[in-house]
Amino acid sequence: MIGVVRSELLRLRRLDVLLGWFGLMVTFTVLVNFVMFQVVDPSGTAPADGPGVSFPDAATLAGGEGLAAGLGAAATFLGVVTLSFWALAAATDHSTGLVRITVAAEPRRWRLLLGKWLALASVTVLTTTAVTVLNAVVAPVAAEAGGFTPDAWTSAPATVLATAWVDLFLSLLVWGSIGLALATVTRSAGVAIGAGVGYVLLVEAVIAAVASDVADWLPGSILTAIAQGGAGPVSYAEACVTGGAYVAVALTAAFVVFRRRDITD
Amino acid sequence: MAITTHELTRRFGTLTAVDRLDLHLPSGGVIGLVGPNGSGKSTLIRMLLGLVRPTSGTGTVLGEELTDPRRYAGRVGALIEAPAFVPALSARANLASLAALRGLPRARVDEVLDAVGLSGRGDEPVRRFSLGMKQRLGIAAALLPDPDLLLLDEPTNGLDPAGIVEIRSLLQRLGADGRTVVVSSHLLSEIEAACTHVVVIRFGVLVFSGPVEDLLERAETVIEADPEEDADRGRLAELLRADGWQVEMDPAGRVPLRITAHGDRAAQMNRAAAAAGITLRALSVRRDSLEDVFLQMTGGDDGELARARGAAALDHPASAGSAADATTGARR
């Protein structure tokens, strides 16, 4: 299995992919931090949630966890980026025909899928770490620019950032797994990304409008809840269990399709 | 035996790509796999590699059951259709990734790059490679596991003549070392030059399997005669036919008369012409090439077009029939 993971990691060491992945994660982290501290009134309530974004209220931003609030608010954007690059990595094997070579070399297809998952999860550890560190640098500047004086941030910043790192990483793992599954099933990065992003931004918003009681348990809401350490009626533990179930379903579907499919690419 | 199959069949919907194929390919040597487009060669190779599952039938690869490719995958190298790599990565990085997948040492990458003549280009991104260089890299990837069995689909595709000779000699060396090299190719001259054994399939059905010499024994010998005076062409043809020779004459007179007979009889034919007062400007003996034999065996059709006509005949019997007639007429 180590060989399969190493093989995947070697193929992921592409400057264009890594620059794109890290670049978009960094961009959204900086952007959301500045927007969040600008739109939340220091003396008022949180603005209404938009598609793919959820801002905390002023009290949360000013409190100890405000330091990492930008990561929670940017979680959907970071999730979409992660879904896209996981999907791209999986679909490229089909579009280049490389899947012929890899399956011929390692006929146990579950190992190929699991190896790819582990390799992409490893890169996601790095992207999560990068944006968490960046957030710690950017958040105080953005807060000050937005008129916040977050004195409480200095009480336990390492704990807050570590917790935010874990929450964000778990959320991105679910996003990525969904992207990997969609790309494995469709064999197309474009279709997988379109389906994933379209679902979160459009389909889930429509479902939320007509059936608000189930909306909190849909993938997009659950992922936001994980990233924010629990949100609304869904506790953090419930969100993690539900997110784990989504991963299990997605990877099982991907494995069943990949195992049974004839490799004709 | 390197490969055996028994009634191996693969259907895709109504299309039978491989039809009850019985193969017994010996270990060692270079084996040519030939057939028209769409004859099932690639499907057969994919089934041997575990990429496509048979609909029915059984088989073994290197003594292991076809249904359990993990038992033999480590001893098999393959180039399937076009070489497949990550274009942005260097040749060396692509091979390193495949070596890691197979659990091979990194040093093996340099060995195979050297074997295919790419050692000086290993650090260039594959996207800058010509088709021929990609083909060499594909062969290098197939050689990575130091395989007992190599399955190569069109390995000389895109190579220049010098490259073809180089790769041919590499494959022959590998075959002479005791490895089994199965080469699918449309270049029948390549098969004739490089292979010890040949398999011919058409419409997924086995047409021939055996040593190349056995196939070439089916080749006819033809005497080609060209009278000095064009007016004598028809007279010579009539004369020879009257003597019982089998003669083909181009009505336009652009090519010499073709007389199907053993080469030893060329002198006898020459005397018959001279006795009739006909002087020949050229007389030669030619043995049919593997290509001629192949075309005779496979009907000389483009396999995919023939299949399409077959399918059309099922859907629209009248129009497909006229299309087939037109083709036959054109060939005539």
Interface residues (C-beta under 8 A of the other chain):
Chain A: G3 V4 R6 S7 E8 L10 R11 R13 R14 L15 D16 V17 T92 T96 G97 L98 V99 R100 I101 T102 V103 A104 A105 E106 P107 R108 D262 I263 T264
Chain B: R46 L49 G50 L51 V52 R53 P69 R70 A73 V76 A78 I80 E81 A82 A84 F85 V86 P87 A88 L89 A93 N94 A96 S97 L98 A100 L101 R102 G103 A141 P145
